[in-house]
Amino acid sequence: MGVIQAILVSSLSDTVAFVMIALGVFITLRVLAFPDLTVDGSFVTGGSICAVLISNGHNPFLATLAAFGAGLVCGVITGLLNTWLRITALLAGVLMMVGLYSVNLVIMGRPNIPLIRALTIFDSVAGFFGTARNTILIIYVLSAVALIATLALSWFLRTEIGLALRASGENEQMLRSLGADTDKNILIGCGLSNGLIALCGALVSQRQGFCDVNMGIGIIVTGLACVIIGEALFQTRSVPMMLLAAFVGTFLYRLIIVVVLWLGLSPGLLKLITACLVIFALTMPFIKKKIRGEWLPPAARF
Amino acid sequence: MDKFCSVLKFVVIAAALFLVLFQTGTGVCAEKVFQVGITQIAPHPALDSIRNGCIKALEEAGFVEGKNLKVEFINAQGDMSLTKTIADKFVAGKKDVIVTITTPSSQAVSVATKGTGIPVVFIAVTSPVLAGLVPDWEKPCSSGLRITGVSDFMPIKPQLDLIKQIVPNAKVLGIVCNFGDDSNTKSVNEMRRLAPEYGLKLVEANVSTSADIQSAGASLAGRADVAWIPMCNTTVTGLEALVSVAEEKKIPLFVPDHESVDRGGIGALNFDNFLLGKQGGKKVARILKGEDVCKIPVTTWPPEALKGYYVNPKAAERMGVSIPEAILKKSSIVRK
């Protein structure tokens, strides 16, 4: 396998594994304008529910679905903290993230569950086609899941509920003045977002062969980076294009990581590279305005 | 759209640059050059000396880096999602052997090598059976995995002996570690089992990130007469914070390795990580020479790695105890 091909395969494999984090962050941050940090916790919750069920011999597909359900619950709780108890979005997310660490430890009963010899969805699918588990098969399976999730999301965001969700992110006050229930929208959006992220945690655990209680650290940052990079490339307001942007953003982010590894640079540099990339992506519209001499709005503090 | 084009241009230029960089990297060599990939989860002095020991053992077995051996080392820098990416890179590079240091790296690599036949040698996995790497220390291979390795489980009894000799009146022992890190589970369980035999009660202070160390240490004041940390990466990374609390509150602090004694702990068993790494390296050399990985059992510290104690009398003084002559005789002494 040529170097370029190996790099593309590796980053594609990482992309389809992690893209649902970008989709999840996209729902809360961009559609709902609700900065949700539950992600670092719910990612592991998904992984741990799935790992516990699989290692107890349950069907891996059901285990993965259960992970989605668990994430849904986590997200709804974050939403309730915000809408019922009036805790600000950021704080509600942080509290859930911290609390979920303990919950995940309780779910797993120990900090790390191996899935090395367990029957994962990849092994099931491989068994169905009569082959062994390999990188390409894993990419196919993950792509299929990611594609279904993306198409479903694209459809959902154009249904009546989905439109209400988007409207409540755009202008919550207007929607309220029309008598709509924006609290419900926050619950739906947070639930969906964390469900996708927990699903992603389940898939990632099965792919990497273990679920570890610490594997969620920094997941929110990678999700944000992917969404923002994607946005800088595709400045669009159509739903399918925005979802495509999340895909491309994730791919570029993962490509950079893989290239850094293949070039033999220290992965320690990655955090700096990510930070610079996100700063670049965030400031691009401002630089453009500056060149045109347009008015620059002051930086938001929240 | 013009922005998209300019981004496209940037990507093309980057790709071209990247191609050029790669062309210079490839060379032709007549002798068979063995490819070994080494990965570890995070930078850590103990892990680094394990890695150096491994490379040294390979050298002693006739596999010299730059001659007939090419070692590629990638550190995941603490990012768990990278473990799989690194594993994929090693598998795509068709390494002859992959050496994995620490549990998460070993798990990710073992799954990635499943069915490829690439042998894996893990080092510094405290409990390889619990980690799912091997079903049995004697027969390490299973279901498409070709794996063996070295466990770094540190026996608890000699540590308790040391504690009891230096702080004979201790009644309560405080454990400071990340209870959420699976590599500590076995040591902590052993300590829970054995401490009552030494007349010690336990209190536990959890450290989730190195930012918690200061407050975890302070929480022991008045509750524990002596503090102990297992081979916990989180605590060891920020050890200085715990040392300063221990000195201020006069709680003798016992640490897991001699690097930590250098950094202000009172004492530790003098196990040589370098020799643990060497033991792993010897296994790698046997595999490179053609031995079947599945016939090499998992082992733990070689006897010569246990070299007595490692003590720091000045640190002991700062924490309000003195080290008996009998211990000093059996110890390597740090004067810091």
Interface residues (C-beta under 8 A of the other chain):
Chain A: M1 V3 I4 A6 V9 S10 S13 D14 A17 F18 Y101 L105 R110 P111 N112 I113 P114 L115 I116 R117 A132 R133 N134 T135 V204 R207 Q208 G209 F210 D212 V213 N214 M215 I217 G218 I219 T222 L233 F234 Q235 R254 I257 V258 V259 L261 W262 L263 G264 S266 P267 G268 L270 K271 M284 K288
Chain B: K3 F4 V7 F18 L19 L21 F22 P43 E72 I74 N75 A76 Q77 G78 D79 M80 S81 L82 T83 K84 T85 I86 A87 D88 K89 V91 A92 G93 T103 P104 Q107 A108 S110 V111 A112 K114 G115 L130 A131 G132 L133 P135 S142 S143 G144 L145 F179 G180 D181 D182 T185 S208
